[in-house]
Amino acid sequence: MEQLVAFDSKLRMTIGITPIDPDIRRVGVGGYTGPTLPPQISAPTAAAVQHLDQDVGKLLRETKLQHESFEELEQALKQKQDMWTHLPSIQPTPGWITSGFGSRWTLHRPGQAA
């Protein structure tokens, strides 16, 4: 999970998306109610089962958060890819570049067609 979080952070930084706050990454929950165990289970075994249940629950919450994060990254990358696909990557004609890419301002004289 740590490797996935590191990869997620690296991708977010690369494409300019705000990283997930470390407090959110802790995926805390409210009060814990453990599984109902049969009375014949010893106290140490019951404690181990409850600890395992808590760990699995936390891992499930972390996995859900990471899945949602990767979906967000996928959408952002699709948008970036669309932008990069439509961005000129070569000079359109030989010569001097006298202005940047974009709309042009023109002056119209009275009596001229617009």
DSSP file (Angstrom, degrees, kcal/mol; ACC not computed):
  #  RESIDUE AA STRUCTURE BP1 BP2  ACC     N-H-->O    O-->H-N    N-H-->O    O-->H-N    TCO  KAPPA ALPHA  PHI   PSI    X-CA   Y-CA   Z-CA
    1    1 A M     >        0   0    0      0, 0.0     4,-2.4     0, 0.0     5,-0.2   0.000 360.0 360.0 360.0 -37.2    0.0    0.0    0.0
    2    2 A E  H  >  +     0   0    0      1,-0.2     4,-2.3     2,-0.2     5,-0.2   0.883 360.0  51.3 -61.6 -37.5    2.9    2.4    0.7
    3    3 A Q  H  > S+     0   0    0      2,-0.2     4,-2.4     1,-0.2    -1,-0.2   0.887 109.6  49.7 -67.1 -38.5    4.2    1.9   -2.8
    4    4 A L  H  > S+     0   0    0      2,-0.2     4,-2.6     1,-0.2    -2,-0.2   0.905 111.0  49.4 -65.1 -41.2    0.8    2.7   -4.2
    5    5 A V  H  X S+     0   0    0     -4,-2.4     4,-2.5     2,-0.2    -2,-0.2   0.909 111.9  48.6 -64.6 -42.1    0.5    5.8   -2.1
    6    6 A A  H  X S+     0   0    0     -4,-2.3     4,-2.2     2,-0.2    -2,-0.2   0.913 113.0  47.4 -64.2 -42.4    4.0    6.9   -3.2
    7    7 A F  H  X S+     0   0    0     -4,-2.4     4,-2.6     2,-0.2    -2,-0.2   0.910 111.4  51.4 -64.4 -42.5    3.2    6.3   -6.9
    8    8 A D  H  X S+     0   0    0     -4,-2.6     4,-2.6     2,-0.2    -2,-0.2   0.926 110.8  47.8 -59.2 -47.2   -0.1    8.2   -6.4
    9    9 A S  H  X S+     0   0    0     -4,-2.5     4,-2.3     1,-0.2    -1,-0.2   0.901 111.2  51.2 -62.6 -41.3    1.7   11.2   -4.9
   10   10 A K  H  X S+     0   0    0     -4,-2.2     4,-2.2     2,-0.2    -2,-0.2   0.919 111.7  46.8 -62.7 -45.0    4.3   11.2   -7.7
   11   11 A L  H  X S+     0   0    0     -4,-2.6     4,-2.3     2,-0.2    -2,-0.2   0.919 111.3  51.6 -63.1 -43.6    1.6   11.1  -10.4
   12   12 A R  H  X>S+     0   0    0     -4,-2.6     5,-2.8     1,-0.2     4,-0.7   0.904 111.9  46.3 -60.9 -41.6   -0.4   13.9   -8.7
   13   13 A M  H  <5S+     0   0    0     -4,-2.3     3,-0.5     3,-0.2    -1,-0.2   0.899 111.1  53.5 -67.7 -39.7    2.7   16.1   -8.5
   14   14 A T  H  <5S+     0   0    0     -4,-2.2    -2,-0.2     1,-0.2    -1,-0.2   0.887 116.8  35.4 -63.6 -41.2    3.6   15.3  -12.2
   15   15 A I  H  <5S-     0   0    0     -4,-2.3    -1,-0.2    -5,-0.1    -2,-0.2   0.388 115.9-107.8 -99.5   5.0    0.2   16.4  -13.6
   16   16 A G  T  <5 +     0   0    0     -4,-0.7     2,-0.4    -3,-0.5    -3,-0.2   0.827  66.8 143.5  80.6  32.6   -0.4   19.2  -11.1
   17   17 A I      < -     0   0    0     -5,-2.8    -1,-0.3    -6,-0.2    -2,-0.1  -0.854  58.5-101.4-104.3 142.0   -3.2   17.8   -9.0
   18   18 A T        -     0   0    0     -2,-0.4     3,-0.1     1,-0.1    -5,-0.1  -0.367  41.8-117.1 -60.0 130.3   -3.3   18.5   -5.2
   19   19 A P        -     0   0    0      0, 0.0     2,-0.3     0, 0.0    -1,-0.1  -0.281  33.5 -95.8 -66.6 157.0   -1.9   15.6   -3.2
   20   20 A I        -     0   0    0      1,-0.1     5,-0.1     2,-0.1   -11,-0.0  -0.585  45.9-107.2 -74.7 132.2   -4.2   13.8   -0.8
   21   21 A D    >>  -     0   0    0     -2,-0.3     4,-1.9     1,-0.1     3,-0.7  -0.322  20.1-127.5 -60.2 136.0   -3.8   15.2    2.7
   22   22 A P  H 3> S+     0   0    0      0, 0.0     4,-0.8     0, 0.0    -1,-0.1   0.826 109.5  58.3 -56.3 -32.6   -2.0   12.8    5.1
   23   23 A D  H >4 S+     0   0    0      1,-0.2     3,-0.5     2,-0.2     5,-0.4   0.887 106.7  47.6 -64.3 -37.6   -4.9   13.0    7.6
   24   24 A I  H X4 S+     0   0    0     -3,-0.7     3,-1.8     1,-0.2    -1,-0.2   0.878 104.6  60.7 -69.2 -36.7   -7.3   11.7    4.9
   25   25 A R  H 3< S+     0   0    0     -4,-1.9    -1,-0.2     1,-0.3    -2,-0.2   0.728  91.4  68.2 -62.5 -21.5   -4.8    8.9    4.1
   26   26 A R  T << S-     0   0    0     -4,-0.8    -1,-0.3    -3,-0.5    -2,-0.2   0.653  87.6-156.8 -73.2 -13.5   -5.2    7.6    7.7
   27   27 A V    <   -     0   0    0     -3,-1.8    -3,-0.1    -4,-0.2    34,-0.1   0.829  19.9-174.3  38.0  52.4   -8.8    6.7    6.9
   28   28 A G        -     0   0    0     -5,-0.4     2,-0.3    33,-0.1    -1,-0.1  -0.243   7.6-160.9 -69.9 162.0   -9.9    6.8   10.5
   29   29 A V        -     0   0    0      1,-0.3     3,-0.1     0, 0.0    -1,-0.0  -0.848  21.0 -99.2-135.3 172.3  -13.3    5.7   11.6
   30   30 A G  S    S-     0   0    0     -2,-0.3    -1,-0.3     1,-0.2     0, 0.0   0.321  78.9 -19.8 -71.5-151.6  -15.5    6.2   14.6
   31   31 A G        -     0   0    0      1,-0.1     2,-0.5     2,-0.0    -1,-0.2  -0.231  69.8-125.1 -59.5 142.7  -15.9    3.7   17.4
   32   32 A Y        -     0   0    0     -3,-0.1     2,-0.5     0, 0.0    -1,-0.1  -0.774  22.1-172.8 -95.0 129.7  -15.0    0.2   16.7
   33   33 A T        -     0   0    0     -2,-0.5     3,-0.1    17,-0.0    -2,-0.0  -0.960  20.2-150.0-118.9 111.5  -17.4   -2.6   17.2
   34   34 A G        -     0   0    0     -2,-0.5    16,-0.1     1,-0.2     2,-0.0  -0.079  28.8 -74.8 -75.1 174.6  -15.7   -5.9   16.6
   35   35 A P        -     0   0    0      0, 0.0     2,-0.5     0, 0.0    -1,-0.2  -0.336  49.7-105.1 -69.0 151.6  -17.2   -9.2   15.4
   36   36 A T        -     0   0    0     -3,-0.1    -3,-0.0    -2,-0.0     0, 0.0  -0.685  43.8-164.3 -78.1 122.8  -19.4  -11.2   17.7
   37   37 A L        -     0   0    0     -2,-0.5     9,-0.0     1,-0.1    -3,-0.0  -0.811  25.2 -99.9-111.8 149.2  -17.3  -14.2   18.8
   38   38 A P    >   -     0   0    0      0, 0.0     3,-1.5     0, 0.0    -1,-0.1  -0.346  32.8-121.0 -62.6 147.6  -18.4  -17.4   20.5
   39   39 A P  T 3  S+     0   0    0      0, 0.0    -2,-0.0     0, 0.0     0, 0.0   0.724 106.5  68.2 -65.7 -21.8  -17.9  -17.5   24.3
   40   40 A Q  T 3  S+     0   0    0      2,-0.1     2,-0.3     0, 0.0    -3,-0.0   0.579  76.0 103.1 -77.3  -6.8  -15.6  -20.5   24.1
   41   41 A I  S <  S-     0   0    0     -3,-1.5    -4,-0.1     1,-0.1     5,-0.0  -0.593  79.3-115.4 -76.4 134.8  -12.8  -18.5   22.4
   42   42 A S     >  -     0   0    0     -2,-0.3     4,-2.7     1,-0.1     5,-0.2  -0.240  21.7-111.5 -67.9 158.2  -10.0  -17.5   24.7
   43   43 A A  H  > S+     0   0    0      1,-0.2     4,-2.6     2,-0.2     5,-0.2   0.906 116.7  50.0 -59.2 -45.7   -9.3  -13.9   25.5
   44   44 A P  H  > S+     0   0    0      0, 0.0     4,-2.2     0, 0.0    -1,-0.2   0.910 113.2  46.7 -62.5 -38.9   -6.0  -13.8   23.7
   45   45 A T  H  > S+     0   0    0      2,-0.2     4,-2.5     1,-0.2    -2,-0.2   0.912 112.1  50.4 -67.1 -41.9   -7.5  -15.4   20.6
   46   46 A A  H  X S+     0   0    0     -4,-2.7     4,-2.5     1,-0.2    -1,-0.2   0.910 110.9  49.3 -61.7 -42.4  -10.5  -13.0   20.7
   47   47 A A  H  X S+     0   0    0     -4,-2.6     4,-2.4     1,-0.2    -1,-0.2   0.902 111.3  49.4 -63.7 -40.6   -8.1  -10.0   21.0
   48   48 A A  H  X S+     0   0    0     -4,-2.2     4,-2.4     2,-0.2    -2,-0.2   0.899 111.5  49.0 -65.2 -40.7   -6.1  -11.3   18.0
   49   49 A V  H  X S+     0   0    0     -4,-2.5     4,-2.6     2,-0.2    -2,-0.2   0.917 112.2  48.1 -65.1 -43.5   -9.2  -11.7   15.9
   50   50 A Q  H  X S+     0   0    0     -4,-2.5     4,-2.3     2,-0.2    -2,-0.2   0.902 111.8  49.7 -64.6 -40.1  -10.4   -8.2   16.8
   51   51 A H  H  X S+     0   0    0     -4,-2.4     4,-2.4     2,-0.2    -2,-0.2   0.922 112.3  47.9 -63.1 -43.8   -7.0   -6.8   16.0
   52   52 A L  H  X S+     0   0    0     -4,-2.4     4,-2.6     2,-0.2     5,-0.2   0.899 110.0  52.6 -63.1 -41.4   -7.0   -8.6   12.6
   53   53 A D  H  X S+     0   0    0     -4,-2.6     4,-2.3     1,-0.2    -2,-0.2   0.906 109.9  48.5 -61.6 -42.7  -10.6   -7.4   12.0
   54   54 A Q  H  X S+     0   0    0     -4,-2.3     4,-2.4     2,-0.2    -2,-0.2   0.918 111.9  49.3 -63.3 -43.8   -9.5   -3.8   12.6
   55   55 A D  H  X S+     0   0    0     -4,-2.4     4,-2.5     2,-0.2    -2,-0.2   0.918 112.0  47.5 -63.4 -43.9   -6.5   -4.2   10.3
   56   56 A V  H  X S+     0   0    0     -4,-2.6     4,-2.4     2,-0.2    -1,-0.2   0.907 111.6  51.3 -64.8 -41.3   -8.5   -5.7    7.5
   57   57 A G  H  X S+     0   0    0     -4,-2.3     4,-2.0    -5,-0.2    -2,-0.2   0.913 111.2  47.4 -60.7 -43.6  -11.1   -2.9    7.9
   58   58 A K  H  X S+     0   0    0     -4,-2.4     4,-2.7     1,-0.2    -2,-0.2   0.917 111.1  51.3 -64.8 -42.7   -8.4   -0.2    7.7
   59   59 A L  H  X S+     0   0    0     -4,-2.5     4,-2.5     1,-0.2    -2,-0.2   0.891 108.8  51.3 -62.5 -39.2   -6.9   -1.9    4.6
   60   60 A L  H  X S+     0   0    0     -4,-2.4     4,-2.2     2,-0.2    -1,-0.2   0.902 111.2  47.6 -63.6 -41.0  -10.3   -2.0    2.9
   61   61 A R  H  X S+     0   0    0     -4,-2.0     4,-2.3     2,-0.2    -2,-0.2   0.908 112.5  49.1 -66.6 -41.3  -10.8    1.7    3.6
   62   62 A E  H  X S+     0   0    0     -4,-2.7     4,-2.5     1,-0.2    -2,-0.2   0.906 111.1  50.4 -63.3 -41.2   -7.3    2.5    2.3
   63   63 A T  H  X S+     0   0    0     -4,-2.5     4,-2.5     2,-0.2    -2,-0.2   0.909 109.9  49.9 -63.9 -42.8   -7.9    0.5   -0.8
   64   64 A K  H  X S+     0   0    0     -4,-2.2     4,-2.3     2,-0.2    -2,-0.2   0.927 111.9  48.2 -61.9 -45.4  -11.2    2.3   -1.5
   65   65 A L  H  X S+     0   0    0     -4,-2.3     4,-2.2     1,-0.2    -2,-0.2   0.918 112.7  48.4 -61.0 -44.1   -9.5    5.7   -1.1
   66   66 A Q  H  X S+     0   0    0     -4,-2.5     4,-2.6     2,-0.2    -2,-0.2   0.892 109.5  52.5 -65.9 -39.1   -6.7    4.6   -3.4
   67   67 A H  H  X S+     0   0    0     -4,-2.5     4,-2.0     2,-0.2    -1,-0.2   0.929 110.8  47.3 -60.4 -45.8   -9.1    3.3   -6.0
   68   68 A E  H  X S+     0   0    0     -4,-2.3     4,-2.0     1,-0.2    -2,-0.2   0.883 111.4  51.9 -63.6 -38.3  -11.0    6.6   -6.0
   69   69 A S  H  X S+     0   0    0     -4,-2.2     4,-2.5     1,-0.2    -2,-0.2   0.923 108.6  49.4 -64.8 -44.2   -7.7    8.5   -6.3
   70   70 A F  H  X S+     0   0    0     -4,-2.6     4,-2.4     1,-0.2    -1,-0.2   0.867 109.2  52.9 -64.4 -35.2   -6.6    6.5   -9.3
   71   71 A E  H  X S+     0   0    0     -4,-2.0     4,-2.0     2,-0.2    -1,-0.2   0.905 109.7  48.7 -64.4 -40.5  -10.0    7.1  -11.0
   72   72 A E  H  X S+     0   0    0     -4,-2.0     4,-2.3     1,-0.2    -2,-0.2   0.915 111.9  49.3 -63.6 -43.0   -9.5   10.9  -10.4
   73   73 A L  H  X S+     0   0    0     -4,-2.5     4,-2.7     1,-0.2    -2,-0.2   0.896 108.0  54.1 -63.1 -40.1   -6.0   10.6  -11.8
   74   74 A E  H  X S+     0   0    0     -4,-2.4     4,-2.1     1,-0.2    -1,-0.2   0.920 109.7  47.2 -60.8 -44.3   -7.2    8.7  -14.9
   75   75 A Q  H  X S+     0   0    0     -4,-2.0     4,-2.0     2,-0.2    -1,-0.2   0.913 112.7  49.2 -63.8 -42.9   -9.8   11.5  -15.6
   76   76 A A  H  X S+     0   0    0     -4,-2.3     4,-2.4     1,-0.2    -2,-0.2   0.901 111.0  49.9 -64.3 -40.4   -7.2   14.2  -15.2
   77   77 A L  H  X S+     0   0    0     -4,-2.7     4,-2.9     2,-0.2    -1,-0.2   0.876 107.9  53.4 -66.9 -36.7   -4.8   12.4  -17.5
   78   78 A K  H  X S+     0   0    0     -4,-2.1     4,-2.1     2,-0.2    -1,-0.2   0.910 110.3  47.8 -62.6 -41.3   -7.5   11.9  -20.2
   79   79 A Q  H  X S+     0   0    0     -4,-2.0     4,-2.0     2,-0.2    -2,-0.2   0.920 113.3  47.4 -64.9 -43.2   -8.1   15.7  -20.1
   80   80 A K  H  X S+     0   0    0     -4,-2.4     4,-3.0     2,-0.2     5,-0.2   0.911 110.5  52.3 -63.7 -42.2   -4.3   16.4  -20.3
   81   81 A Q  H  X S+     0   0    0     -4,-2.9     4,-2.4     1,-0.2    -1,-0.2   0.903 108.1  51.3 -61.8 -41.0   -4.0   13.9  -23.2
   82   82 A D  H  X S+     0   0    0     -4,-2.1     4,-1.3     2,-0.2    -1,-0.2   0.912 111.9  47.2 -61.5 -42.6   -6.8   15.7  -25.0
   83   83 A M  H  < S+     0   0    0     -4,-2.0     4,-0.4     1,-0.2     3,-0.4   0.933 112.9  48.3 -64.0 -45.9   -5.1   19.0  -24.5
   84   84 A W  H >< S+     0   0    0     -4,-3.0     3,-0.8     1,-0.2    -2,-0.2   0.843 106.8  57.6 -64.9 -33.5   -1.7   17.6  -25.6
   85   85 A T  H 3< S+     0   0    0     -4,-2.4    -1,-0.2     1,-0.2    -2,-0.2   0.851 112.6  40.1 -64.3 -34.5   -3.3   16.0  -28.7
   86   86 A H  T 3< S+     0   0    0     -4,-1.3    -1,-0.2    -3,-0.4    -2,-0.2   0.366  93.2 100.8 -98.1   4.6   -4.6   19.4  -29.9
   87   87 A L  S <  S-     0   0    0     -3,-0.8    -4,-0.0    -4,-0.4    -3,-0.0  -0.791  79.6-115.4 -93.1 126.3   -1.5   21.5  -29.0
   88   88 A P        -     0   0    0      0, 0.0    -2,-0.1     0, 0.0     3,-0.1  -0.332  29.9-176.9 -59.8 138.2    0.8   22.3  -31.9
   89   89 A S        +     0   0    0      2,-0.0     2,-0.3     1,-0.0    -3,-0.0   0.449  62.8  47.0-116.4  -4.2    4.2   20.6  -31.4
   90   90 A I  S    S-     0   0    0      0, 0.0    -1,-0.0     0, 0.0     3,-0.0  -0.916  93.4 -93.5-132.9 161.8    6.0   22.0  -34.5
   91   91 A Q        -     0   0    0     -2,-0.3    -2,-0.0     1,-0.1     6,-0.0  -0.619  34.0-141.0 -72.7 128.2    6.4   25.4  -36.1
   92   92 A P  S    S+     0   0    0      0, 0.0    -1,-0.1     0, 0.0    -3,-0.0   0.854  78.2   4.5 -64.8 -35.9    3.7   25.7  -38.7
   93   93 A T  S    S-     0   0    0      2,-0.1     2,-0.1    -3,-0.0     0, 0.0  -0.968  85.6 -95.3-142.9 157.5    5.8   27.5  -41.3
   94   94 A P  S    S+     0   0    0      0, 0.0     2,-0.3     0, 0.0     0, 0.0  -0.448  80.2  62.8 -70.0 149.7    9.5   28.5  -41.6
   95   95 A G  S    S-     0   0    0     -2,-0.1     2,-0.2     2,-0.0    -2,-0.1  -0.795  88.8 -30.9 132.0-172.3   10.2   32.1  -40.5
   96   96 A W        -     0   0    0     -2,-0.3     2,-0.7     1,-0.0    -3,-0.0  -0.558  48.2-133.0 -81.9 141.6   10.1   34.4  -37.5
   97   97 A I        +     0   0    0     -2,-0.2     3,-0.1     1,-0.1    -1,-0.0  -0.866  29.0 173.0 -92.8 114.7    7.5   33.9  -34.8
   98   98 A T        +     0   0    0     -2,-0.7     2,-0.3     1,-0.2    -1,-0.1   0.587  62.3  13.0-102.0 -12.5    6.1   37.4  -34.2
   99   99 A S  S    S-     0   0    0      3,-0.0    -1,-0.2     0, 0.0     3,-0.1  -0.983  80.6 -97.7-156.5 163.2    3.3   36.5  -31.8
  100  100 A G        -     0   0    0     -2,-0.3     2,-0.2     1,-0.2    -2,-0.1  -0.104  51.1 -77.8 -76.6 176.9    2.0   33.6  -29.7
  101  101 A F  S    S+     0   0    0      3,-0.0     2,-0.3     0, 0.0    -1,-0.2  -0.521  85.7  59.8 -74.1 139.1   -0.7   31.1  -30.5
  102  102 A G  S    S-     0   0    0     -2,-0.2    -3,-0.0    -3,-0.1     0, 0.0  -0.884  84.5 -14.4 141.4-168.9   -4.3   32.3  -30.2
  103  103 A S        -     0   0    0     -2,-0.3     2,-0.4     1,-0.1     0, 0.0  -0.251  56.8-134.5 -67.4 153.8   -6.9   34.8  -31.3
  104  104 A R        -     0   0    0      2,-0.0     2,-0.5     0, 0.0    -1,-0.1  -0.875   6.2-137.1-111.9 143.9   -5.9   37.9  -33.3
  105  105 A W        -     0   0    0     -2,-0.4     2,-0.4     2,-0.0     0, 0.0  -0.852  24.6-173.4 -96.9 132.4   -7.1   41.5  -32.7
  106  106 A T        -     0   0    0     -2,-0.5     2,-0.4     2,-0.0    -2,-0.0  -0.950  19.2-133.9-125.9 148.6   -8.0   43.4  -35.8
  107  107 A L        -     0   0    0     -2,-0.4     2,-0.5     0, 0.0    -2,-0.0  -0.848  17.9-154.5 -99.1 135.4   -8.9   47.0  -36.2
  108  108 A H        -     0   0    0     -2,-0.4     6,-0.1     4,-0.0     3,-0.0  -0.929   6.2-144.7-111.6 132.2  -11.9   47.8  -38.4
  109  109 A R    >   -     0   0    0     -2,-0.5     3,-2.2     4,-0.1     0, 0.0  -0.663  37.3 -88.8 -90.2 149.4  -12.2   51.2  -40.2
  110  110 A P  T 3  S+     0   0    0      0, 0.0    -1,-0.1     0, 0.0     3,-0.1  -0.335 116.0  25.6 -56.3 135.3  -15.7   52.8  -40.6
  111  111 A G  T 3  S+     0   0    0      1,-0.3     2,-0.3    -3,-0.0    -3,-0.0   0.265  96.6 115.5  93.4 -11.1  -17.2   51.6  -43.8
  112  112 A Q  S <  S-     0   0    0     -3,-2.2    -1,-0.3     1,-0.1     2,-0.1  -0.655  73.2-107.6 -90.7 148.9  -15.2   48.3  -44.0
  113  113 A A              0   0    0     -2,-0.3    -4,-0.1     1,-0.1    -1,-0.1  -0.479 360.0 360.0 -69.1 143.4  -16.9   44.9  -43.7
  114  114 A A              0   0    0     -2,-0.1    -1,-0.1    -6,-0.1    -2,-0.0   0.471 360.0 360.0 -77.2 360.0  -16.2   43.2  -40.4
